[in-house]
Structure formats: structure tokens, C-alpha cells
């Protein structure tokens, strides 16, 4: 699985992306977020209610499924004009 971080999340987690093999208890984007919160330095930044998750090319929900071939991205709120 490849996990990428954007904006302030990248700065807070001090990494652009990481790759790892999922443990079996992680089945959803929300479970992945919870695992990262517990196991990554400054992972608590992912708990912000404004953080969104993307799986592949689609905006996802925390209940959407993930697996070892997933490409997941966590993004902070963005705005544009």
C-alpha cells in the first residue's frame, strides 16, 4: 500500500509518502487512519475532522475498503477560486 500526505499533513508527519504491507486488522480507510494516529509521530494531525481521504483517484469515506494494492492519500481542507 502506498500512503501519501499533502499540504500541512506532509509537514506535520515529515514525510511525503510511505509504503507498507497492511496488517489484517486494517480493512477500511478509517481503520488505517486510526492505526497511523497510534503508530506515526504526529499522527494525531490525521484526526482533524477536516482531513479527507482519497483512495485511488476518488474521494472516499472513512468506511471505504482498503487493501495492500490501494493508493491512499490524506488531504487537508483546500479552497480555490
C-alpha positions as CSV (number, residue, x, y, z in Angstrom):
1,X,0.0,0.0,0.0
2,X,1.2,3.5,-0.8
3,X,0.0,6.3,1.5
4,X,0.6,9.9,0.6
5,X,0.2,13.1,2.6
6,X,-0.5,16.6,1.3
7,X,-0.3,20.2,2.5
8,X,0.2,20.7,6.2
9,X,-0.2,17.0,6.8
10,X,3.0,16.4,4.9
11,X,4.8,19.0,7.0
12,X,3.4,17.6,10.3
13,X,4.2,14.0,9.5
14,X,7.6,15.0,8.0
15,X,7.1,12.7,5.0
16,X,5.5,12.9,1.6
17,X,4.6,9.3,1.3
18,X,5.3,5.8,2.6
19,X,4.7,2.2,1.5
20,X,3.9,-0.7,3.7
21,X,2.1,-4.0,3.9
22,X,-1.2,-3.9,5.8
23,X,-1.9,-6.0,8.8
24,X,-5.1,-7.9,8.6
25,X,-7.0,-5.8,11.2
26,X,-7.0,-2.8,8.8
27,X,-9.8,-3.1,6.4
28,X,-11.1,0.5,6.0
29,X,-9.7,4.0,5.5
30,X,-10.9,4.8,9.0
31,X,-9.0,1.9,10.5
32,X,-5.9,2.9,8.5
33,X,-6.2,6.4,9.9
34,X,-6.6,5.1,13.4
35,X,-3.5,2.9,13.0
36,X,-1.5,5.8,11.7
37,X,-2.6,8.0,14.5
38,X,-1.3,5.5,17.0
39,X,1.9,4.5,15.2
40,X,3.2,7.6,13.5
41,X,4.9,10.6,15.1
42,X,2.5,13.5,15.0
43,X,-0.2,11.1,13.6
44,X,-2.8,12.9,15.6
45,X,-3.0,15.5,12.9
46,X,-5.0,13.0,10.8
47,X,-7.8,13.1,13.4
48,X,-8.7,16.6,12.4
49,X,-12.4,16.5,11.2
50,X,-11.5,18.5,8.1
51,X,-9.0,15.9,6.8
52,X,-10.3,13.9,3.8
53,X,-9.2,10.6,2.3
54,X,-8.7,9.7,-1.3
55,X,-8.5,6.1,-2.5
56,X,-7.1,5.7,-6.0
57,X,-8.5,8.7,-7.8
58,X,-11.7,9.0,-5.9
59,X,-12.7,11.0,-2.8
60,X,-13.6,8.3,-0.3
61,X,-15.3,7.9,3.1
62,X,-13.7,6.5,6.2
63,X,-15.8,3.3,5.7
64,X,-14.4,2.6,2.3
65,X,-12.3,-0.5,1.9
66,X,-8.5,-0.5,1.6
67,X,-6.1,-3.3,0.8
68,X,-2.4,-3.8,0.0
69,X,-2.8,-2.6,-3.6
70,X,-4.6,0.6,-2.5
71,X,-3.1,4.1,-3.1
72,X,-4.4,6.2,-0.3
73,X,-3.9,10.0,0.2
74,X,-4.8,12.1,3.1
75,X,-5.5,15.8,2.3
76,X,-6.2,18.8,4.5
77,X,-9.0,21.2,3.5
78,X,-8.4,23.1,0.3
79,X,-10.0,26.1,-1.2
80,X,-9.8,27.7,-4.6
81,X,-11.2,30.4,-6.6
